[in-house]
Each structure stands twice: as structure tokens, then as C-alpha cells.
Amino acid sequence: MVDYKLLVALAAVIEHGGFERAASHLGLSQSAVSQRIKLLEARLGTAALVRSAPPQATAAGQRLLNHVQQVRLLERDLQADLPQIADQGGRTRLRVALNADSLATWWAAAVSGWCEQQQVLLDLQVEDQDVGLRRMRSGEVAACLCAAEQPVAGARSVLLGQMPYLAVASPAFVQRHFAEGLQGLAAPEMARVPAVVFGPDDQLQHRFVQQFGVVGEFDYHLCPSSEGFVRMLEAGVGWGMVPALQVTDALATGRLQQLLPGQALQVPLYWHYWRNGGQLLNGLTEQLLRLAPTLLR
């Protein structure tokens, strides 16, 4: 049988990014947490953690983390059915990976009522929409919002809708770099016009410049902040791909303008959740399926 004290220690080290913070969260000494991990690994006969900064789960550790996530959710269902065994721990904490643009636009409106009704605290892990599924695959989260359709083993995925992205820049930037329009630009010229990219996994700007023949490197700033991203564009630092929901006011007031009016890049958003996630995840899935299509418009 699995000793759940050992699994809880493993999950705490991963979720809190180290042994010291895990020990503080569990009310144990750092040495006690370390001993629990060593005992777990001795029983497994293999390593559960890579001792990096922060620690990372091995393949075996990922399987155990997935198990812990699902057990937590199933225990919540059991406590709801048998209140006499419920603890007094208060609200349930749910770890979810999602892209920064959803967090900056429609996500809060979709889940606010549900969180209060279900007494849930969200622990949000922000990842690009193209790579967010890695958090779920590693066992760090119970659900994930991303652009990938194929679920990991033991999970389901449902399409919530399409998020339209627009290529925008400030009027001054457009006048400076695109006074003659975009269609006449050769690939070398387009590659030298500075863009703003959210992070190394953000490929939206790459997809946009490909239609102008740019298939290699191009000039860009890195700005890993959704709000800061838009501020950079408004200040004329570069051009970028932004959710239409996020720049409605900026377009209406003229602070930003589209590089290709009437054209949007549609990015699908899939919700991934564990099959054995219990009533809590099923309820959140129903909530998102009901509200997301309207909020994404």
C-alpha cells in the first residue's frame, strides 16, 4: 500500500518549489520532509525527484503526483457524501494551468461564481497556450487550459471555443514602419521590424510573419506580462498579436490599430481534466462549457 504521508511530502516539494517551503507548508522540519522523500524513493526503488532548483518530478514521480491530484479530488466527494469524516481544513485548493491571455480576459468572469459556491481556492500556473499541457503531464495540476487537443493518458479534453488574436501596433509605429502597407514588404524588411513576444514558447508572432515569407529569425522584444505586453505596443515599442478581447478599447480610442484590418488568427482553447477528477472537476467543466463560448466572443 502507498503511504500517503510520503506522497503528500512529494507533492508539497513540487507544488511549493523546494524542501524548505514544503516543510513550512506541512509544519515539519526540512530534514523530516527530506527523510520522507528518501523513504518513498527507497520503497519505489527509483528516484521520485530530480534535485534541481526548483525540484522536478521524475517519470515515476509524475505518476505519483497524478495519483495525489486525483485522490484529493475524490476525497472531497467522499467528504461531501459523508460529512462525519470531513476535516475542518476549509476551502479546497485546485491547481490549474492556463495561458496568460485567458487569465487577463475571460477566465475570472467564468469561474468567480463557481469558486464561491464550491468553496474552492485556485492555484493558477501560467503557461503559454501552446505548452500548458506539460504541467498536467508532469502531475503538477489537476486541469489545464491550452491549445493542444490531444489529452494526456487518463484525462479528457473538450473544446471551449476559439480566441481571436489581432496583429496591432500604435499609430506612430505603423506610420514609422508600415506607411506603405504590409503587403509590399519583402521578408528581410519585415524581419527587421521589431515585434513584441510574450515568451520563448509564444509562436503567434512567428505565424504572422510567415505569411510575409519570414521563416527564420526576426527582431523582437520579450515581455512575459499580458498587461505589460499591451503597454509596450501602445508605447510604440513594437507590434504584436493580442486577444481581440484585450484591445477593444485601445482600438476604439485609436491607441492601437490593426495591421491587417478584418483579419484575426483564431486560437482554439481546450480544457483538459482528469477522468477520475470527481464531481469538483466535472462541475468546473460544465461551468466552462456553459460560459466560455459567450465570454470568448
Summary of the structure (lengths in Angstrom):
residues: 297
radius of gyration: 22.4
end to end distance: 49.1
largest distance: 72.5
contacts: 929
relative contact order: 0.15
helix: 47%
strand: 20%
